[in-house]
Amino acid sequence: MKVAFTSDNIAGASDSVLQAMMDASQGDAIPYGNDELTAEVTGMLSAFFECDVNVFLVSTGTAANVLSISAMTPPWGSVLCHTESHLLNDESTAPEFYSGGARFVGVGGADAKIDPVQLKKFVSQKVGDVHSCQPSAVSLSQVSEVGSVYSLEEIKAITDVAKEAHLPVHMDGARFANALVALGCTPAEMTWKAGIDIVSFGATKNGTMSAEAIVVFKPELAKELAFRRKRGGHLHSKMRVLSAQMRAYLTDNLWRQNAEYANGMMALLQEGLKTIPSIKINTPAQANMLFCTLPEGMEEYLLGEGFAFYGGRWEKGVVRLVTSFRTPKEGVEAFINAARRFDDQG
């Protein structure tokens, strides 16, 4: 059986999400988020995070990230994120566009996680100097771009540095549920209790069709977002269709079931690849994404066998493998067996 490990974006939507969208499409509702369903989702997310939150639904992760950031920094500010972060490398120039020209600055750290010691140098760099962009916000990715997960202690170490410098902190939670399952903690513990001010609450990679939520824990940061969302073209007239997806996602722990399955498939894949001597695990996967180095010729062999994954974008032999809530177990086992066959032939 052949399977694609290119991204968790390749999976469609969960059945209950599709049904919820069809149900929401019946009849009429007040547009632009003034409907009862959208208000219900705000209440559900407040319960989910164990505090009152402001919620702004959008249809893409890019919109969630860049609109969040735009509310945190002036155009002359700098946003500090990891050098390998999605925000810095994979959002085109949307961050600069939506923030009015703010500069995005990469901070180093092992396993694509911000090093708080390095961060401390950046937050105090040329503060008050009119000739330099001013440190204005911090953003971290949970899960990181290499599949690692920040521990609660690591998140707190970063937010402590930011708070000391009076900077707000954003979390890119494109794979929020996968990280939450990996840590075994509560949503509150991974966000506002650890010092996070805004989170891009990802759902599209984990079961919705196209629904993301900007969840704001710091009320003063929410004041502009309604206007910024409209100005940026992300205020949906039929908001109830987005809200229906999010309600289904939060109902009966669908978010958890999907994330547990995706993480479980990655654990199975990683354990199998560990048994193949010629394969090097670069950063051990903690959620549903893995980077590993294949021996010469194996990548071409596996692609020839019909498997799909990303390679050729990093160092020679390095590939990225991602599992989703729809990745078949048989496909994972087939990939492991194919890699083992190649290794045995070598």
N, C-alpha and C positions, 0 to 999 in steps of 0.2 A: 504494500500500500504506500503510495507517495503522498507527501504532505508538505505544505509550505510553512516555513519558520521565519518568513520575512518580517512580519509585524503582527501585533494583536489588532491592528486596524483592518486586517483582511477578513476578520470574522464579522458576520452580520449582526443583527439584533436578536435578543432573547425573545422567545415567543410571547411572553406576557407583556413585553414592551410594545411589540407590534399590535397586540390586541388592545392595549391601552390607547395607542394612537388612533386606532379605528373607532374606539368608543368615544374618545374626545372629539372626534370629527363630526359626531352626530349632533344635530341641533345647532343652536346659536350660543355665543358667549361674548361677553364684553372683551374688546381687543386690547392689545398692548400690555398684557400682564395684569389687567384689572379684574380678572375673572376669579372665581372661587377656587379653582384648581391650583392656580399659581399661589394664592394665599395659603392653601393647604400644604403645598410643598415647602414654603417658607417655615411653616410650623413643624413639619417633619424634620427639616434640617436643623432647626433649633433644638428639637428633641434629640436628634442624632448627635449633635455636638454638645449637648447639655448646657446650652446658654442661648440667650437671645441673639440672633444673627440677622444681618441684612443679606439678602440673596438677590443676585442678578443672573438670570439664566441667559445663556448664549448658546450658539450652535457649534462652535469650534473651540478647540483647546488654544489655538493661537489667539483668538479673541479674548478668552478668559485670562490668558497670561498678560497680554499687552495692555488690556484695559485695566487690569489690577495694578500693573506697574505705573500706568499713566496717572493713577490717583495718588501715587506715593512719591513722585519725584517732579521737580520743576524742570523745564527744558535745559537749564544750565547745570543739572545734577548728573551724578554718575550712579549707575546701578551696579552693585557688586555681585557677581555670580561666578560659578566655577568656569574655568577655561574650557571645559568640555560640555558645558550645559546646553540644553536644547535652546534656551532663550538666546544664548550668544551665537550659536552656530546653525540653528535650523528653523528660525522664524523669519528668514529673509531680512528685510529692513523694517518689518512691521513694528518691532519695539521702538525704534527711533521715530518712525512715522507717528505712532499713537502717543508717544511721550513728548512730541514736539521737538525732538532732536537731542534728547538726553543721551549721554554716552554710556555704553555697556562695557564694563571692565571685568576681565577674567582674573579670578583668584585661584591659585594652585591648591593642591591637596590630593592625597592618595585616593585611589578608587573613585575618582570623579566627585569627591566630597570636599567641600570647602574646609581648608585648614584654618581654625580660629586664630592661630598665631599669625598667619599671613594676613588674615582678614583685619586683625587689629592694626596692622601697619597701614592698610588702605583707608580705614575709616577716619584716620587722623591725618591723612596726607593733604597738606596745603589747605586746611580748613580756614575759611575766611579770606583766602587769596583770590581776588577778583580776576586774576589771570588764569585761574584753573577751574575746571568743573568741580563741583562740590559733592562729596559723598552724600547720597540722599536716600538710598534704600539698599536692602540686601535681598537676594532671591536664591533659594535652594530648591533642588529637584528631588522629589521623593516619589518614586524610585529614581536613582541617578541614571545618567546616560550609559553607564557600563553595567547596570544591573545590581549595584550595591544599594544598601538601604541605610539611611542614617538611623542610629539608635536614638532613643529619647535623650540620652546624655549628650550625644553629639549635636542634636538640634539645640538643646539648651545652651551648650557652649557657644554656638554661633549667635543665638539671640541675645545672650548676655553681653557679648562684644558689641552687637548692634545697639542694644538698649543703652549701654554706657555712652555710646556716641549719639544717642537720641535718633536712631534710624529705624524706620519700620521694616518689618520682615515679611516677605512673600514666600509662599510655598507653591511650586509648580507640582500639583498633584495629579498629573496625567494618569499615573498608575497608583493613585492614592489607596485604593482598596487592596491592591497587591502588597503594598508596603504595610498596611494596617494588619493584614493577615499574617505577614511575615513576623511582625513584632509582637503580635498577640496582645496589643494594647487597645485602649478606647480611642475614638476619634478626637475626643477632647484632650487626651494625654499627648497625642501626636501633633496637636495644633496649638490652641490658645493657652493651654496649661504649660506648654513648652516655650511660649513667647511668640508664636506666629500671629500676625495681624490680619493677613488675608491669605486664603488658599484658593487655588484654581482646582475645584473639586471635579476631577475627571470621571466620566462615566462612559464615554463613547467607546473606549478601548475595551470596556468590560461589560458590554451588554446593551447599551442604548443605541439608537439609530444615529442621533446627532443632538446630544444634550450635555452641556457642561454647566457648572454653576460657579460663579464668583461668590464665595462665602466670606463675609466681612465680619471680623470680631471686634474691630476698633471703629466705633460708630462715626467718628469724625472723618474717616477715610471713605465712608459711604456717601457723603454729601454730594460729591461731584459725579459719582459713577452713573447715576441715572441719566445725567446729561451727556456724559462721555459715551455711554452705550448708544444713545440715540444718535449723537453726532457721528459716531463711528459706523453707523449702519447695522447695528446688531440688536435693535429693539424689534423683536418679531411682532407683527400684528396678531398672528394666531398663536400667541404665547402658550395657550393651553395645550397645544400639541407637544411642545417641549416639556411642559410641566407634567403631562401625562406620562412621558417617558421616565422622568425623574421619580415620579410617585411609584411607578411600577418597579423601578430600580431599587428603591428604598423599602418596598413592601416585601414581607416574608424573607428578609435577608438575602434577596437575590444578589445584591452586590457582593456579599460574603461568599455565597455558593460559587459564583462565577470566578471570583479571585482565588478561592481555595483550589478550585479545579485547575486553573491556569498555573498556579504556583506548583501544584502537585505534578503536573505534566513536566514542568521544568526540572523539578527535583528528580523525576524518573530519568529524564534525558541526561541530566548532569551526572548522575550516578553511573549510568551506562557508559558515557564517554570517558569517565575516570578510569574505567577498566581497560581502555585502549591505550597502550603505552606511548604511541606516537602522537597522541593529542595532548596539548597543554591547555589547562584551564587558566585563563588569564586573571579574571576576577571571579571568585566563586559566586554563583548566582544565589541571591537571597530571596528573589521573588520570581519573576517570569521571563527574565532576560539574561543571556549569557554570551560573553565574548570568549572565544577560545582560538588557539592557533593550530591549524591543521598541517600535517606534513605535506611536502611537495607532491602535487598530483591528486591529493584527496578531494580538494574542493571541486576540481573539474570532474572527477569520478562521480561524486555525489550529485552534482548538477546533471550529469549525463544519465544518472539513474532516475531522474525526474523530481528530485527534491528541489525546493526553492529556499534561498536565504541570501542575506547580503554579505558580500565579500568584496575585496578589491578597493575598499575605501580607506583602509587603514594600513598597517604594516603588512608586509607579504605574509600570506597564509592566515591572517586574522579574519574571522567571520563572526557575524552576530546571529544568534538564534533566539527567537521569541516564541513563546507559547501563549495560547489564548484560551478562553472558556469553551472554545469549540475544537481545540486540537485533539484529534483522535489518538487514544492510547496506542492503537495498532500502528499508527504512523510514526509515533515516537520510537517504538520498538523496531520498526522497519529501518529507520534512519540509523539507529545504533548498530543494527546488524549489518547494514551496508558499509558503515565506517569500519566495522571489525573485519569484514571480508577484505576490504582494501588493505588494511593493516597486516592481515595474515598473508596476503599475496606479496607484500613488500619484504 
